[in-house]
């Protein structure tokens, strides 16, 4: 277990290593494995990148982000412009179904509608995240698979065992009618994310409750 000072130093170093982040604009504090980020950045994509950089650091158990997005005048766009750009990006992407809808209010993008797979939901968010003028993204897309879940637990267990990033022996899996619950312990947030991604990849999964603890 790292000391608070060491964890703070490691997160600051990781932010400085991330080329898409202006680390000098972001403050870091750490206490008992919980990291808090504050400050301001010029785009939502930079805020997202800073948060992901912090979560890559080992011993980070949780993250509280108070980073504010303050758009420069050159990046200001109307809601109509943002909505039009987002719609075009989504329509031109093979992975995103045409059931995904976009709504923009005061620079905040809300994605809604349905997708068959979690990766389609994630792809839709990935596309709109870097758009100029956005202040945040709410991903309310519902995952609604066509296929029925069969042998979900076994398939997820096998996937975890195949993944070099994950210590599968430390993770317990429960399934009920397409919903998956993950429990156990891992050594990093990246490992926790990889386990959740593996669960979502199983055919027929409609939801994942991730109670895995980072130690």
C-alpha positions as CSV (number, residue, x, y, z in Angstrom):
1,X,0.0,0.0,0.0
2,X,1.5,3.4,-1.0
3,X,1.6,6.3,1.3
4,X,-0.7,9.3,0.5
5,X,2.4,11.3,-0.6
6,X,3.7,8.6,-2.9
7,X,0.3,8.1,-4.5
8,X,-0.1,11.8,-5.1
9,X,3.4,11.9,-6.6
10,X,2.6,8.9,-8.9
11,X,-0.6,10.4,-10.1
12,X,1.1,13.8,-10.8
13,X,3.8,11.9,-12.7
14,X,1.2,10.0,-14.8
15,X,-0.7,13.2,-15.6
16,X,2.6,14.8,-16.7
17,X,3.3,11.7,-18.9
18,X,-0.1,12.0,-20.7
19,X,0.5,14.2,-23.7
20,X,-3.2,15.2,-24.1
21,X,-3.3,16.7,-20.6
22,X,-2.0,20.0,-19.4
23,X,-0.9,18.7,-16.0
24,X,0.1,22.1,-14.6
25,X,-3.6,23.0,-14.6
26,X,-4.7,20.1,-12.5
27,X,-4.3,19.7,-8.7
28,X,-4.0,16.3,-7.1
29,X,-4.7,15.1,-3.5
30,X,-4.7,11.6,-2.1
31,X,-6.0,10.0,1.0
32,X,-6.3,6.3,1.8
33,X,-6.2,5.3,-1.9
34,X,-8.9,7.9,-2.9
35,X,-7.5,10.5,-5.4
36,X,-9.2,13.9,-6.0
37,X,-8.5,16.0,-9.1
38,X,-9.3,19.7,-9.4
39,X,-8.5,22.6,-11.6
40,X,-9.8,23.5,-15.1
41,X,-9.2,22.3,-18.6
42,X,-10.2,23.6,-22.0
43,X,-12.2,20.6,-23.3
44,X,-14.2,17.6,-22.0
45,X,-11.9,15.2,-23.8
46,X,-8.9,16.6,-21.8
47,X,-10.9,16.1,-18.5
48,X,-11.7,12.5,-19.5
49,X,-8.1,11.9,-20.4
50,X,-6.9,13.2,-17.0
51,X,-9.3,11.0,-15.1
52,X,-8.3,7.9,-17.0
53,X,-4.6,8.7,-16.5
54,X,-5.2,8.9,-12.7
55,X,-7.0,5.6,-12.7
56,X,-4.1,3.9,-14.4
57,X,-1.9,4.4,-11.4
58,X,-1.6,1.4,-9.1
59,X,-3.2,1.6,-5.6
60,X,-5.8,4.1,-6.8
61,X,-9.0,2.7,-5.3
62,X,-11.4,5.5,-6.2
63,X,-11.4,8.8,-8.0
64,X,-13.2,12.1,-7.2
65,X,-13.0,14.6,-10.1
66,X,-13.7,18.2,-9.5
67,X,-12.1,19.3,-12.8
68,X,-14.1,22.0,-14.5
69,X,-14.4,22.4,-18.3
70,X,-13.9,26.0,-19.3
71,X,-14.2,26.4,-23.0
72,X,-12.0,29.0,-24.8
73,X,-13.8,31.3,-27.2
74,X,-12.4,29.5,-30.2
75,X,-14.0,26.3,-29.1
76,X,-17.5,27.6,-28.4
77,X,-20.2,26.0,-30.5
78,X,-24.0,26.2,-30.4
79,X,-26.0,23.3,-29.3
80,X,-27.4,22.9,-32.8
81,X,-23.9,22.7,-34.2
82,X,-22.8,20.1,-31.7
83,X,-25.9,18.0,-32.3
84,X,-25.4,18.1,-36.0
85,X,-21.8,17.1,-35.8
86,X,-22.5,14.3,-33.3
87,X,-25.3,13.0,-35.5
88,X,-23.0,12.9,-38.5
89,X,-20.2,11.2,-36.6
90,X,-22.6,8.5,-35.3
91,X,-24.2,7.9,-38.7
92,X,-20.8,7.4,-40.4
93,X,-19.6,4.9,-37.9
94,X,-20.2,1.2,-38.7
95,X,-20.4,0.1,-35.1
96,X,-23.1,2.5,-33.9
97,X,-26.7,1.4,-34.6
98,X,-29.2,4.0,-36.0
99,X,-31.3,3.5,-32.9
100,X,-28.9,5.8,-31.0
101,X,-30.2,9.4,-30.5
102,X,-28.5,12.6,-29.6
103,X,-29.7,15.6,-27.5
104,X,-27.6,18.6,-26.6
105,X,-28.4,21.2,-23.9
106,X,-26.0,24.0,-22.9
107,X,-23.0,22.0,-24.4
108,X,-23.9,18.8,-22.6
109,X,-24.5,15.8,-24.9
110,X,-27.0,13.1,-23.9
111,X,-27.0,9.8,-25.8
112,X,-30.1,7.7,-25.6
113,X,-31.8,4.9,-27.5
114,X,-30.8,1.2,-27.7
115,X,-27.9,-0.9,-28.7
116,X,-27.4,-4.7,-28.8
117,X,-23.9,-4.7,-27.3
118,X,-22.0,-2.7,-24.7
119,X,-19.2,-2.0,-27.2
120,X,-21.7,-0.1,-29.4
121,X,-22.7,2.0,-26.5
122,X,-19.1,2.8,-25.6
123,X,-18.2,3.5,-29.3
124,X,-21.0,6.1,-29.5
125,X,-19.6,7.9,-26.5
126,X,-16.0,7.7,-27.8
127,X,-17.1,9.4,-31.0
128,X,-18.7,12.4,-29.5
129,X,-16.3,12.9,-26.6
130,X,-13.6,14.9,-28.6
131,X,-16.1,17.2,-30.3
132,X,-15.4,20.9,-30.0
133,X,-17.7,22.8,-27.7
134,X,-19.0,20.0,-25.5
135,X,-18.9,20.3,-21.7
136,X,-19.9,16.7,-20.8
137,X,-21.5,13.5,-22.0
138,X,-24.3,11.4,-20.4
139,X,-24.5,8.0,-21.9
140,X,-28.1,6.7,-21.4
141,X,-28.1,4.2,-24.2
142,X,-29.8,1.0,-23.1
143,X,-28.1,-2.4,-23.9
144,X,-30.9,-4.6,-25.2
145,X,-29.5,-7.8,-26.8
146,X,-31.4,-9.9,-29.3
147,X,-29.8,-13.2,-28.2
148,X,-30.8,-14.9,-25.0
149,X,-28.1,-15.4,-22.4
150,X,-26.8,-19.0,-22.2
151,X,-23.9,-20.3,-20.0
152,X,-23.0,-16.7,-19.3
153,X,-21.0,-17.5,-16.1
154,X,-18.9,-20.1,-17.8
155,X,-18.2,-17.9,-20.8
156,X,-17.1,-15.0,-18.6
157,X,-14.9,-17.2,-16.4
158,X,-13.2,-18.6,-19.5
159,X,-12.7,-15.0,-20.8
160,X,-11.1,-13.9,-17.5
161,X,-8.7,-16.8,-17.5
162,X,-7.6,-16.0,-21.1
163,X,-6.9,-12.3,-20.2
164,X,-3.3,-11.7,-19.2
165,X,-4.3,-8.5,-17.4
166,X,-6.6,-10.2,-14.9
167,X,-6.1,-12.5,-11.9
168,X,-9.2,-14.6,-12.5
169,X,-8.9,-16.5,-9.3
170,X,-9.7,-13.3,-7.3
171,X,-13.0,-12.6,-9.0
172,X,-16.4,-14.2,-8.3
173,X,-19.2,-14.1,-10.8
174,X,-23.0,-14.3,-10.3
175,X,-25.5,-14.2,-13.1
176,X,-29.3,-13.8,-13.2
177,X,-31.3,-13.5,-16.4
178,X,-28.6,-11.6,-18.3
179,X,-27.4,-9.5,-15.4
180,X,-23.9,-10.1,-14.1
181,X,-22.5,-9.3,-10.7
182,X,-18.7,-9.2,-10.2
183,X,-17.1,-9.4,-6.8
184,X,-13.6,-9.9,-5.5
185,X,-10.3,-7.9,-5.4
186,X,-7.8,-6.7,-8.0
187,X,-4.6,-4.8,-7.9
188,X,-5.5,-1.9,-10.2
189,X,-8.3,0.1,-11.7
190,X,-7.2,-1.1,-15.1
191,X,-7.6,-4.7,-14.0
192,X,-11.1,-3.9,-12.7
193,X,-12.1,-2.3,-16.0
194,X,-10.7,-5.2,-17.9
195,X,-12.9,-7.6,-15.9
196,X,-16.0,-5.5,-16.4
197,X,-15.3,-5.3,-20.1
198,X,-14.9,-9.1,-20.3
199,X,-18.3,-9.5,-18.6
200,X,-20.0,-7.2,-21.0
201,X,-18.6,-9.1,-24.0
202,X,-20.7,-12.3,-23.1
203,X,-23.7,-12.7,-25.5
204,X,-27.0,-11.7,-23.9
205,X,-25.6,-9.6,-21.1
206,X,-27.9,-6.7,-20.3
207,X,-26.1,-5.2,-17.3
208,X,-23.0,-5.5,-15.1
209,X,-22.8,-4.6,-11.4
210,X,-19.1,-4.2,-10.6
211,X,-18.4,-4.6,-6.9
212,X,-14.7,-5.5,-7.4
213,X,-12.4,-3.8,-4.9
214,X,-9.0,-2.4,-5.8
215,X,-6.5,-3.2,-3.1
